[in-house]
Amino acid sequence: RLEDEVVRSKSAITDIDGERDTMLNQLEERTHMVRTLEGRLGDALKDHDTSLADQASVQQQADMLRQALNEHDARNKALKQQLHNEVQQRNGAEQLCNAKMEEARVLSA
């Protein structure tokens, strides 16, 4: 009876050792999985930070281009106004010239 108890105890110990080994293997696998996921998370966070920096840089470039475009538009508007004024001045000079030529034609006739 004692021998049967010893055999059952040894069998139980063997079973428990097997379960322990299985659990340790599962723990190692899960620990490895956690480390892998932590690495992926770290990479994803770095990529996110890089993306945010890239987005900020692109936004800054867009703002600079928008400012340059506004300055170009303002210069273009000023040049159009200047051209309009010069055309009016030329038309006025042409009219004056035509009037003087007509006056000279009348006087010479």
C-alpha positions as CSV (number, residue, x, y, z in Angstrom):
1,R,0.0,0.0,0.0
2,L,2.8,2.4,0.8
3,E,4.5,1.4,-2.4
4,D,1.3,2.1,-4.3
5,E,1.2,5.5,-2.6
6,V,4.8,6.1,-3.6
7,V,4.1,5.1,-7.2
8,R,1.1,7.4,-7.3
9,S,3.1,10.2,-5.8
10,K,5.9,9.8,-8.3
11,S,3.4,9.7,-11.1
12,A,1.7,12.8,-9.7
13,I,5.1,14.5,-9.5
14,T,5.9,13.5,-13.1
15,D,2.5,14.8,-14.2
16,I,3.1,18.1,-12.3
17,D,6.6,18.4,-13.7
18,G,5.2,17.9,-17.2
19,E,2.5,20.5,-16.6
20,R,5.1,22.9,-15.2
21,D,7.4,22.3,-18.2
22,T,4.4,23.0,-20.5
23,M,3.5,26.2,-18.6
24,L,7.1,27.3,-18.7
25,N,7.2,26.8,-22.4
26,Q,4.0,28.7,-22.8
27,L,5.4,31.5,-20.6
28,E,8.5,31.7,-22.7
29,E,6.4,31.8,-25.9
30,R,4.2,34.6,-24.5
31,T,7.3,36.5,-23.2
32,H,8.8,36.3,-26.6
33,M,5.5,37.4,-28.1
34,V,5.3,40.4,-25.7
35,R,8.9,41.4,-26.5
36,T,8.1,41.1,-30.3
37,L,5.0,43.2,-29.9
38,E,6.9,45.8,-27.7
39,G,9.4,46.0,-30.5
40,R,6.7,46.5,-33.1
41,L,5.0,49.1,-30.9
42,G,8.3,50.9,-30.5
43,D,8.8,50.9,-34.3
44,A,5.3,52.0,-34.9
45,L,5.7,54.9,-32.4
46,K,8.9,56.0,-34.1
47,D,7.2,55.8,-37.5
48,H,4.4,57.8,-36.1
49,D,6.7,60.5,-34.7
50,T,8.6,60.6,-38.1
51,S,5.2,60.9,-39.9
52,L,4.2,63.8,-37.6
53,A,7.6,65.5,-38.2
54,D,7.2,65.0,-42.0
55,Q,3.6,66.3,-41.8
56,A,4.8,69.4,-39.9
57,S,7.6,69.9,-42.5
58,V,5.2,69.6,-45.4
59,Q,2.7,71.9,-43.7
60,Q,5.5,74.5,-43.2
61,Q,6.5,74.1,-46.9
62,A,2.9,74.6,-47.9
63,D,2.6,77.7,-45.8
64,M,5.8,79.1,-47.3
65,L,4.5,78.3,-50.8
66,R,1.2,79.9,-50.0
67,Q,2.9,83.0,-48.7
68,A,5.1,83.2,-51.9
69,L,2.0,82.7,-54.0
70,N,0.2,85.6,-52.2
71,E,3.3,87.8,-52.7
72,H,3.4,86.8,-56.4
73,D,-0.3,87.6,-56.7
74,A,0.1,91.0,-55.0
75,R,3.1,91.8,-57.3
76,N,1.0,90.6,-60.3
77,K,-1.9,92.8,-59.3
78,A,0.5,95.8,-58.9
79,L,2.0,95.2,-62.3
80,K,-1.5,94.9,-63.9
81,Q,-2.4,98.2,-62.3
82,Q,0.8,99.8,-63.5
83,L,0.2,98.4,-67.0
84,H,-3.4,99.8,-67.0
85,N,-2.1,103.2,-65.9
86,E,0.6,103.2,-68.6
87,V,-2.0,102.1,-71.2
88,Q,-4.2,105.0,-70.2
89,Q,-1.3,107.4,-70.2
90,R,-0.3,106.1,-73.7
91,N,-3.9,106.5,-74.9
92,G,-4.0,110.0,-73.6
93,A,-0.7,110.8,-75.3
94,E,-2.0,109.2,-78.5
95,Q,-5.1,111.3,-78.4
96,L,-3.1,114.5,-77.7
97,C,-0.8,113.6,-80.6
98,N,-3.7,113.0,-82.9
99,A,-5.3,116.3,-81.9
100,K,-2.0,118.1,-82.5
101,M,-1.5,116.4,-85.9
102,E,-5.1,117.3,-86.8
103,E,-4.4,120.9,-85.7
104,A,-1.2,120.9,-87.7
105,R,-3.0,119.6,-90.7
106,V,-5.7,122.2,-90.4
107,L,-3.1,125.0,-89.9
108,S,-1.0,123.8,-92.9
109,A,-4.0,123.6,-95.2
